[in-house]
Amino acid sequence: MKTSFLFLFLNILSGSLTMAGNGSARLDTATVPQPDSTRPAQPALTITGDLDLTKSVYAMRGQEGASASAQHTPWYLTGSLVLATRSGWIIPLQAVWSSPASSNGQTYNTIGVSPRYKNWLTLHGGYRNLEFSPFTLASHTVLGAGVELNPGLLRVGLMAGQFSKAVEATATDPDRVATFRRMGYCARIGVGNDRTYLDVILLNAADDAQSIRPDTLGYLTPAQNVVLGLSGRIRTNRNITVELDAAGSAYTSDTRAEPLPATSADSRLHYVHYLNGVKKSISVNSSTSIRTAVQASLNYRLNWVDLRLRYKRVEPGYQSMGAYYMQTDIERITVAPTIRLFKNRLQFRTSAGWQHDNLNNQKRTRTNRLIGSVSVSYTTNNNLTLDLSVSNYGTTQRAGYRPLNDTTRLAQNNRTLSGSVFKSWTGQNKLHNLTGSATYQELQDLNPFTADNNYSQNWNYTVGYTLQHPAAGLDLNLGYTYTFSRAVELSFLFHGPTVSVQKKLVADKLSALLMVGYLRNEETLTGEMQQGFTLNNTLTLDYQLTPVHRLSISGTDNRSRGAQSYRQQQATVQYTVSF
């Protein structure tokens, strides 16, 4: 390995010296290309983007005759700028600035920038959302600084900073949840490119126990987390692609807990002790747990068929401070082939899979799910598309660490049938679109002891028509929805039309959008019926003051009558400056 890197370094060095030597041999000014004075010079800096200032007013009224209650809404200043330099730098900048949401709240102000240089160097600063792998740093917001380097086959990434800010709970705001200030970093190093690569990832984050007052803790405990991950992709040719993501997480939920006993029930904690012997990385005590997660896929592609195999296994309790949420205690395998015929106009897509929980046999029951779906899509020469799909999700249970009673055993089938049609055509500078769909869903209980009290059926039908007339500056949308749901002694019916009209006025500087929706509802419970309706009206005016400045005003009135009567009103003003 060292010899290979040495040869690679010598080749790069010799290539650089050769280019330098060739450059010095062409110092004759007569052969140097002269600038073309007839062509405009590229500007040293180009700025594009927009700034939006938004303010809303909201009011809600309950039963008829009740006084309306106005709700304070903050104003928002959002901006997105892109700076491009002649030398190759592209600097996107995003920012959000808002007023306080309440008298005892905090402003939500964020700003982030990620300068990029010729697709091999990216810098990060401010509030950023990076993803190194789905089990380590997975789009978690970090306030800090980072860098991504991709020179040649080397892949390096680093993001460090604040994962969450300190928040103290107060008696005046019961909805505020106390959190510690959480600091950490995530580093990635690997080889390859976007086509084929292998990365090793390390995440280390911990709560600052001194960041909030002890009297505001409640049940909150400071935690610490170290995650070691592996992420890779191999694409041998255009036909085969293999992807792998795996990680092991050591999570200490309370750094102040009692020390770990000499004989731990979890033998994997001995590896953490070994790491601590080399370098202190995490506090190991009675609250420390080690969990693993892995997912892999194999995709085989030909001109007329795709075959994809997926496997996922996440142990119960797996956590990473770099991810907000992930489904745990699950093992799943899926096979998903796709067949394309008649120049991709006819496509068959199928999927079959099996999954279960209770991976560590710590639950009283184990739930198994059998997943299967088939869909067919056909597109004709005259822009007519037909889609049909059938899916079936079966759920069963078996005993875990305790016997399972047959009278409460879970055995269900969730079946869905759906179909849709789409047709588009043009005529006299107009574009017409016609859509329609129908869906039937059924929950079937296979346990004879509970089948009579556990079933549901749903029917949904929609139809829509769209007219676009660019010459007249007119867009028209018509739609109708019908939904019926039925369960034991309970049924719901919703149906009604929706209309939206958008028209350009005043030499195309003013755009007016009107949307009206009416939904009739009927609810039947144990033979008693209640009827009502919901009427929603929205009017939006958008005026282009200049090529740079735009003003938008929108108002919404939402009325509901029936079992729960209310009226909601909202007005929004937005001012935009574009560069």
C-alpha positions in Angstrom: 0.0 0.0 0.0 2.8 2.4 0.9 4.6 1.6 -2.4 1.4 2.3 -4.4 1.0 5.7 -2.7 4.7 6.4 -3.4 4.3 5.7 -7.1 1.1 7.8 -7.2 2.9 10.7 -5.6 5.9 10.4 -7.9 3.6 10.4 -11.0 1.7 13.4 -9.8 5.0 15.2 -9.0 6.6 14.3 -12.4 3.4 15.4 -14.2 3.5 18.8 -12.4 7.2 19.3 -13.2 6.5 18.4 -16.9 3.7 20.9 -17.1 5.9 23.5 -15.5 8.7 22.8 -17.8 6.4 23.0 -20.9 5.1 26.2 -19.6 8.6 27.7 -19.3 9.4 26.6 -22.8 6.6 28.7 -24.2 7.5 32.1 -22.7 7.7 33.6 -26.2 5.2 36.5 -26.1 4.6 36.1 -29.8 2.9 32.8 -29.3 0.8 33.8 -26.3 -2.9 34.3 -27.3 -3.9 37.9 -27.1 -7.3 38.9 -25.6 -10.1 39.5 -27.9 -11.1 43.1 -27.5 -14.4 42.6 -29.3 -15.8 40.2 -26.7 -17.0 41.6 -23.3 -14.7 40.6 -20.4 -16.2 38.2 -17.8 -17.0 40.1 -14.6 -14.8 39.4 -11.6 -17.8 38.8 -9.4 -21.4 37.8 -10.3 -24.2 38.0 -7.7 -27.6 36.3 -8.1 -30.3 35.5 -5.6 -33.3 37.1 -3.8 -34.3 38.5 -0.4 -37.9 38.0 1.0 -39.5 39.9 3.8 -42.7 38.2 5.0 -45.3 39.2 7.7 -48.5 37.4 8.5 -51.6 38.2 10.6 -53.7 35.3 11.9 -57.0 35.2 13.7 -59.3 32.3 14.8 -62.8 32.2 16.0 -64.5 29.2 17.6 -68.3 28.8 17.9 -70.7 31.2 16.3 -70.7 34.5 18.2 -67.4 33.9 20.0 -64.8 36.7 19.8 -61.9 36.2 17.5 -58.5 35.6 19.0 -55.5 37.1 17.2 -52.3 35.2 17.2 -48.9 36.9 17.1 -46.8 35.7 14.1 -43.2 36.8 13.6 -41.9 38.4 10.5 -39.3 36.6 8.5 -36.4 37.8 6.4 -35.0 35.1 4.2 -32.3 35.4 1.7 -30.5 33.2 -0.8 -27.5 34.6 -2.6 -25.0 32.9 -5.0 -21.7 34.6 -5.6 -19.6 33.4 -8.5 -16.0 34.6 -9.2 -14.0 34.5 -12.4 -11.4 32.3 -10.7 -13.9 29.4 -10.1 -15.4 30.0 -6.7 -19.2 29.5 -6.2 -20.4 30.8 -2.9 -24.1 30.1 -2.0 -25.3 31.9 1.1 -28.6 31.2 2.9 -30.0 33.2 5.9 -33.2 33.5 7.9 -33.9 36.3 10.3 -37.1 36.5 12.4 -38.6 38.5 15.2 -39.4 36.8 18.5 -42.3 34.4 18.3 -43.6 35.3 21.8 -42.7 37.5 24.7 -40.5 34.9 26.4 -39.4 33.2 23.2 -36.2 33.5 21.2 -35.5 34.7 17.7 -34.8 32.0 15.2 -31.9 33.4 13.3 -29.7 31.3 11.0 -27.1 31.9 8.4 -25.0 29.5 6.5 -22.5 29.5 3.6 -20.8 26.8 1.7 -18.2 28.1 -0.7 -17.2 25.6 -3.4 -14.1 25.7 -5.6 -14.0 23.7 -8.9 -15.9 20.7 -7.4 -13.0 19.5 -5.3 -13.1 21.9 -2.3 -16.1 22.9 -0.3 -16.1 25.0 2.9 -18.9 25.2 5.4 -19.8 27.8 7.9 -22.8 28.7 10.1 -25.9 26.5 10.2 -25.3 23.6 7.9 -27.0 20.2 7.2 -24.5 17.6 6.0 -25.0 13.9 5.5 -22.0 11.6 5.7 -24.1 8.4 6.1 -27.6 7.6 7.2 -26.4 6.1 10.5 -23.8 8.8 11.6 -24.2 12.4 10.5 -27.6 12.4 8.6 -28.6 16.0 7.8 -28.5 17.1 11.4 -28.3 20.9 11.7 -24.9 21.9 13.1 -23.7 25.5 13.9 -20.1 25.4 13.2 -17.5 25.1 10.5 -16.5 22.3 8.1 -14.6 21.3 5.0 -14.9 18.7 2.3 -11.9 17.9 0.1 -12.0 15.7 -3.0 -8.6 16.1 -4.7 -8.3 13.1 -7.0 -9.2 9.9 -5.3 -9.0 11.3 -1.7 -12.2 12.0 0.1 -12.0 14.1 3.3 -14.8 15.6 5.3 -15.1 17.4 8.7 -17.9 19.2 10.4 -17.6 20.5 14.0 -19.6 22.7 16.2 -22.9 23.0 18.2 -25.4 20.2 17.5 -28.0 21.8 19.8 -28.2 24.9 21.9 -28.9 25.2 25.6 -32.5 25.7 26.5 -33.8 26.1 30.1 -37.4 25.1 30.9 -39.5 27.9 32.5 -42.8 27.8 34.4 -44.3 30.5 32.1 -43.7 28.3 29.0 -44.7 24.7 29.7 -44.1 23.7 26.0 -40.4 24.6 26.2 -38.3 21.4 26.5 -35.0 21.8 28.4 -31.9 20.7 26.5 -28.2 20.8 27.1 -25.8 22.5 24.8 -24.4 19.7 22.7 -21.0 20.0 21.0 -19.3 17.5 18.8 -17.7 16.7 15.4 -18.0 14.3 12.6 -15.0 13.3 10.4 -14.9 11.3 7.2 -12.0 10.0 5.3 -12.1 7.7 2.3 -11.0 7.0 -1.3 -12.8 7.0 -4.6 -15.3 9.2 -6.4 -19.1 9.5 -6.7 -19.2 6.3 -8.7 -17.1 4.1 -6.4 -15.9 5.0 -3.0 -15.3 3.7 0.6 -15.5 6.1 3.6 -14.7 5.6 7.3 -16.7 8.0 9.5 -16.3 9.0 13.2 -18.8 11.0 15.1 -18.2 12.2 18.7 -20.7 14.4 20.5 -21.5 15.2 24.2 -23.8 17.3 26.3 -22.4 20.1 28.4 -23.8 19.4 31.9 -23.0 23.0 33.0 -24.8 24.7 30.2 -28.2 25.0 32.0 -29.1 25.6 35.7 -29.6 22.4 37.8 -33.1 23.5 38.9 -34.3 23.4 35.3 -33.1 19.9 34.5 -36.1 17.8 35.5 -35.5 14.3 34.2 -32.9 15.5 31.7 -29.5 13.8 31.9 -26.3 14.7 30.0 -25.4 12.2 27.3 -22.4 11.3 25.2 -22.2 9.4 21.9 -19.4 7.9 19.8 -20.3 6.4 16.4 -18.0 4.6 14.0 -19.4 4.1 10.5 -18.6 2.7 7.2 -20.1 3.8 3.9 -19.3 2.6 0.4 -20.4 2.1 -3.1 -19.0 -0.1 -5.9 -20.2 0.3 -9.5 -18.3 -2.2 -11.6 -19.9 -1.1 -14.8 -23.2 0.4 -15.9 -25.1 -2.7 -14.9 -24.1 -3.5 -11.3 -24.0 -1.2 -8.3 -23.4 -2.3 -4.7 -24.0 0.1 -1.7 -23.3 -0.5 2.0 -23.8 1.6 5.1 -22.9 0.2 8.6 -22.3 1.8 12.0 -21.7 0.9 15.6 -22.9 3.4 18.2 -21.7 3.6 21.9 -24.3 5.8 23.7 -24.1 6.9 27.3 -27.5 8.3 28.3 -26.2 9.6 31.6 -22.6 10.5 32.1 -23.2 10.8 35.8 -24.4 7.3 36.3 -22.7 4.6 38.4 -19.5 3.0 37.0 -19.9 -0.2 35.0 -19.6 -3.4 36.9 -16.6 -5.6 36.3 -18.6 -8.3 34.6 -20.9 -6.5 32.1 -23.8 -8.3 30.5 -22.9 -6.7 27.2 -19.6 -8.1 26.0 -19.3 -5.4 23.4 -18.5 -2.8 26.1 -15.1 -4.4 26.5 -14.2 -2.9 23.1 -15.0 0.5 24.4 -12.8 -0.1 27.4 -10.1 -1.1 25.0 -10.5 2.2 23.1 -10.5 4.2 26.3 -7.2 2.5 27.2 -5.7 3.9 24.0 -7.4 7.3 24.1 -10.2 8.6 26.3 -13.2 8.8 23.9 -16.4 8.1 25.9 -17.5 7.8 29.5 -18.5 4.1 30.1 -20.9 3.4 32.9 -24.1 1.5 33.7 -26.1 3.7 31.2 -23.8 2.9 28.2 -25.1 0.7 25.5 -23.6 -0.4 22.1 -25.9 -0.9 19.2 -25.3 -1.6 15.5 -27.0 -0.7 12.2 -26.4 -1.9 8.7 -28.1 -1.6 5.3 -27.0 -2.8 1.9 -28.3 -2.9 -1.6 -27.5 -4.6 -4.9 -28.8 -3.1 -8.1 -28.5 -5.0 -11.5 -29.6 -3.0 -14.5 -30.0 -4.0 -18.2 -31.7 -2.3 -21.1 -35.1 -3.7 -20.2 -34.9 -4.9 -16.6 -33.8 -3.7 -13.2 -33.3 -5.9 -10.2 -32.8 -4.4 -6.8 -32.1 -6.3 -3.5 -32.1 -4.4 -0.2 -31.3 -5.5 3.3 -31.6 -3.4 6.5 -31.0 -4.3 10.1 -31.1 -1.7 13.0 -30.9 -3.0 16.5 -33.3 -1.7 19.2 -32.2 1.4 20.9 -29.7 2.5 18.2 -29.0 6.2 18.5 -26.8 8.7 16.8 -26.5 12.3 17.9 -26.0 13.2 14.2 -29.5 12.0 13.2 -32.9 13.2 14.4 -34.9 10.0 14.0 -34.6 6.5 12.6 -36.7 3.4 12.8 -35.1 0.8 15.1 -35.6 -2.8 16.1 -36.2 -3.8 12.5 -34.8 -6.4 10.1 -36.0 -6.2 6.5 -35.2 -7.8 3.2 -36.7 -6.6 -0.1 -36.6 -7.7 -3.7 -37.8 -5.2 -6.3 -37.6 -6.0 -10.0 -38.7 -3.6 -12.8 -39.3 -4.7 -16.4 -39.5 -2.1 -19.3 -40.9 -3.0 -22.7 -41.8 -1.3 -26.0 -39.2 1.5 -25.6 -40.1 2.0 -21.9 -43.7 2.7 -22.6 -44.8 -0.4 -20.7 -43.3 -0.9 -17.3 -43.9 -3.6 -14.7 -42.8 -2.8 -11.1 -43.0 -5.4 -8.4 -41.7 -5.5 -4.8 -41.7 -8.3 -2.3 -40.3 -8.2 1.2 -40.3 -9.5 4.7 -39.5 -7.7 8.0 -39.8 -8.3 11.7 -38.9 -6.7 15.0 -37.8 -8.1 18.5 -34.2 -8.6 17.2 -32.9 -9.1 20.8 -35.9 -11.2 22.0 -36.7 -8.6 24.7 -40.4 -8.1 23.8 -43.3 -10.3 24.7 -44.2 -10.8 21.1 -42.6 -10.6 17.7 -44.4 -9.0 14.8 -43.8 -10.2 11.2 -44.8 -8.3 8.1 -45.0 -9.6 4.6 -44.9 -6.9 1.9 -45.9 -7.3 -1.7 -46.9 -4.9 -4.5 -47.3 -4.9 -8.3 -47.8 -1.9 -10.6 -48.2 -1.5 -14.3 -47.8 1.7 -16.3 -48.4 2.3 -20.0 -47.9 5.4 -22.0 -49.3 5.8 -25.6 -48.1 7.9 -28.5 -50.9 10.5 -27.9 -49.8 11.4 -24.3 -52.2 9.0 -22.5 -50.8 7.3 -19.4 -52.5 4.5 -17.5 -51.3 3.2 -14.0 -52.6 0.3 -12.1 -51.2 -1.0 -8.8 -52.0 -3.6 -6.2 -50.3 -3.9 -2.8 -50.7 -6.2 0.2 -49.1 -5.8 3.6 -49.6 -8.8 5.9 -48.8 -8.5 9.6 -48.6 -11.5 12.0 -47.3 -12.1 15.5 -45.5 -14.9 17.2 -44.4 -15.5 20.8 -41.4 -13.6 22.1 -40.0 -14.4 25.6 -43.5 -15.2 26.8 -46.3 -17.4 25.3 -48.8 -15.6 23.1 -52.6 -15.8 23.6 -54.4 -16.7 20.4 -57.3 -14.4 21.3 -55.1 -11.3 21.1 -52.7 -12.5 18.4 -52.2 -9.9 15.7 -53.0 -11.1 12.2 -54.0 -8.5 9.6 -53.9 -7.8 5.9 -53.8 -4.3 4.5 -54.7 -4.3 0.8 -54.7 -1.4 -1.6 -56.0 -1.2 -5.2 -55.4 1.9 -7.2 -55.6 3.2 -10.7 -55.1 6.5 -12.4 -55.3 8.0 -15.9 -53.6 11.1 -17.4 -54.3 12.7 -20.7 -52.8 15.8 -22.2 -53.4 17.5 -25.6 -52.8 20.9 -27.2 -54.9 23.0 -29.5 -55.0 26.7 -30.5 -52.1 27.6 -28.3 -53.7 25.9 -25.3 -52.6 23.0 -23.2 -55.2 20.7 -21.7 -54.6 18.1 -18.9 -57.2 15.6 -17.7 -56.5 13.4 -14.7 -58.5 10.8 -12.7 -57.7 8.3 -10.0 -59.5 5.7 -7.8 -58.2 4.0 -4.7 -59.6 1.3 -2.5 -58.0 0.4 0.8 -59.1 -2.4 3.1 -57.9 -3.6 6.5 -58.8 -7.2 7.1 -58.4 -8.9 10.5 -57.5 -12.5 10.1 -57.9 -13.4 13.8 -61.4 -14.8 14.2 -61.6 -13.7 17.8 -61.2 -10.0 16.9 -62.3 -9.8 13.3 -65.8 -8.6 14.0 -64.6 -5.5 15.8 -61.5 -4.6 13.7 -61.9 -3.7 10.1 -62.0 -0.6 7.9 -62.6 0.3 4.3 -61.7 3.4 2.3 -62.7 4.6 -1.1 -61.2 7.7 -2.8 -62.0 9.1 -6.2 -60.6 12.3 -7.8 -60.9 14.0 -11.1 -59.2 17.1 -12.4 -58.9 19.3 -15.4 -56.2 22.0 -16.2 -56.2 24.6 -18.9 -53.1 26.7 -19.6 -53.4 29.6 -22.1 -50.0 31.3 -22.2 -51.0 33.9 -24.8 -53.9 35.1 -22.6 -52.0 34.6 -19.3 -54.7 32.3 -18.0 -54.4 29.1 -15.8 -57.6 27.3 -14.9 -57.8 24.2 -12.5 -61.0 22.3 -11.8 -61.2 19.3 -9.5 -63.6 17.1 -7.5 -62.9 14.8 -4.6 -65.0 12.0 -3.1 -63.8 10.0 -0.1 -65.8 7.5 2.0 -64.4 5.6 5.0 -66.2 2.9 7.0 -65.3 1.1 10.2 -67.1 -0.5 13.0 -70.2 1.7 13.8 -68.4 4.7 12.3 -68.3 6.2 8.8 -67.1 9.4 7.2 -68.0 11.0 3.8 -66.2 13.9 2.3 -66.9 15.3 -1.2 -66.7 18.6 -3.0 -65.2 20.7 -5.8 -62.2 22.9 -6.0 -61.6 25.8 -8.4 -58.5 27.9 -9.0 -58.1 30.7 -11.6 -54.9 32.6 -12.2 -54.8 35.6 -14.6 -52.1 38.0 -15.6 -53.1 41.7 -15.8 -51.7 45.2 -16.3 -49.3 44.2 -19.1 -48.4 41.0 -17.3 -47.1 42.9 -14.2 -50.0 41.9 -12.0 -51.0 38.3 -11.3 -54.2 37.5 -9.5 -54.9 34.0 -8.1 -58.3 33.0 -6.7 -58.8 29.5 -5.1 -62.1 28.3 -3.8 -62.7 24.9 -2.2 -65.9 23.4 -0.8 -66.0 20.2 1.1 -69.2 18.6 2.3 -68.8 16.1 5.2 -71.1 13.6 6.9 -70.2 11.6 10.0 -72.2 8.7 11.2 -71.6 7.2 14.7 -73.8 4.4 16.0 -76.6 5.3 13.7 -76.5 9.1 14.4 -75.5 11.4 11.5 -73.9 14.8 11.7 -73.5 17.0 8.6 -71.3 20.0 7.9 -69.1 21.7 5.4 -65.8 23.5 5.0 -65.4 26.5 2.7 -61.9 27.8 1.9 -61.2 31.0 -0.1 -57.8 32.3 -1.0 -56.9 35.4 -3.0 -53.3 36.3 -3.9 -52.1 39.4 -5.7 -48.6 39.4 -7.0 -47.3 42.7 -8.5 -43.9 43.1 -10.3 -43.0 46.6 -9.4 -39.7 46.6 -11.3 -37.6 43.8 -12.8 -36.0 43.6 -9.3 -38.8 44.3 -6.9 -42.0 42.3 -6.3 -44.9 42.7 -3.9 -47.3 39.9 -3.0 -50.4 40.1 -0.8 -52.5 37.0 0.1 -55.6 36.5 2.2 -57.3 33.3 3.3 -60.7 32.7 4.9 -61.5 29.2 6.1 -64.9 28.4 7.5 -66.1 25.1 9.0 -69.6 24.2 10.1 -70.6 21.0 11.8 -69.5 19.1 14.9 -66.6 21.5 15.3 -67.4 25.0 13.9 -64.7 27.6 13.6 -63.4 30.3 11.3 -59.7 31.0 10.4 -58.5 34.1 8.7 -54.9 34.9 7.7 -53.3 37.7 5.7 -49.7 37.7 4.4 -47.6 40.4 2.9 -44.3 39.5 1.1 -41.8 41.8 -0.4 -39.1 40.3 -2.7 -35.9 41.8 -4.1 -34.2 39.7 -6.8 -30.6 40.2 -8.0 
